[in-house]
Amino acid sequence: MDPHLYRLTRTDVLKLNRADMIVYNGLNLEAQMLDVLSRFATHKPVIGLAETPKVLGMLVSDGTAHDPHVWMDPILWATALQAAVDALARLDPPNATFYQTNADEYFFQMNALHTRALKAVASIPPTSGVLVTAHDAFGHFGRKYGLDVLAIQGISTESEAGIRKIETLVNTLVRRRIGAVFVESTVSTRSVKALIEGANARAHQVRLGGILFSDAMGPKDTS
């Protein structure tokens, strides 16, 4: 389910009504839920993690909107999550230390993930440092680790993949000799396959690099 398109059910609203605090990503990722969230915000803490001042100060805008996929940068995501930890401490002061201790343990894991990503990306030849995906969800990842990120669709999967965009990306694949492109678990593979076919038609072989999880979780116990 694409979070941009998700609509709350009656059961969802009842759960939100019972909650002491609501935490969501923000930056228009939950566009269909914003009216409901704003109503709950009148009488309980409702926190958009990516919209806190500290996080906004770390974001890079494309001139029209901020990329909401802040979890693609583990250090940025840890900064965002701290807002939830602080809110829990304000809501439940006796357990503030408990929340922060758990958060610090998780942030340690995030830093280890960051170190692992740095090592993995460093193994890629500079001329091959290009990530081609279905939609533009990996901008923060690319900026953090020095990769060029090229996407068929925009930030929202509601955007259409035009023929001209596909042709432009095919030209890039051929010119830069990019050998692999990636599909995403929540996005149709049709446009990515069109890239592969277009490049193959120009005698440049491109393979499917694998499945990425952009707006969804992977299987249980995977990272």
Secondary structure, DSSP 4 states (H G I P E B T S, - for coil): --TTT----HHHHHHHHH-S-EEE--TTTTGGGHHHHHHHTTTS-EEEGGGSHHHHTT--B-SS-B---GGGSHHHHHHHHHHHHHHHHHH-GGGHHHHHHHHHHHHHHHHHHHHHHHHHHHTS-GGG-EEEEEES--HHHHHHHT-EEEEEE-SSTTS---HHHHHHHHHHHHHHT--EEEEETTS-SHHHHHHHHHHHHTT---EEEEEE-SSS--STT--
